[in-house]
Amino acid sequence: MARHPELHRRLAWLTEESASGGIRAFYLESRLVRCGKTLCRCAQGRLHGPFYYLRFREALGRRHRIYVPQAAVTRVRRRIEDCRERRTTMRLALTLVQRLYGS
């Protein structure tokens, strides 16, 4: 990930925000794109890609898309799964505390 410091910084931020509830949804999106050149293969339907983007939505509803280089896709997938597992664990812990202490 050292080759992509901006992506690394944003993933660290996503991890923190996800844990605090500031990020509501996030996922890795794969897209095929058309470049727009009339003589390109994509004009005939053979699109470029796939290109990967980290998509997420903040608690206030703002949506974001961050390009993920092909070399970092596996690491980003792993980080997303880690965030989701932590979020699930936190929800379970909160539910247990509420049941135990009746709040």
Secondary structure, DSSP 8 states (H G I E B T S, - for coil): -TT-HHHHHHHHHHHHHHHHT-EEEEEEEEEEE----TTSGGGGT--EEEEEEEEEEETTS-EEEEEE-GGGHHHHHHHHHHHHHHHHHHHHHHHHHHHHHT-
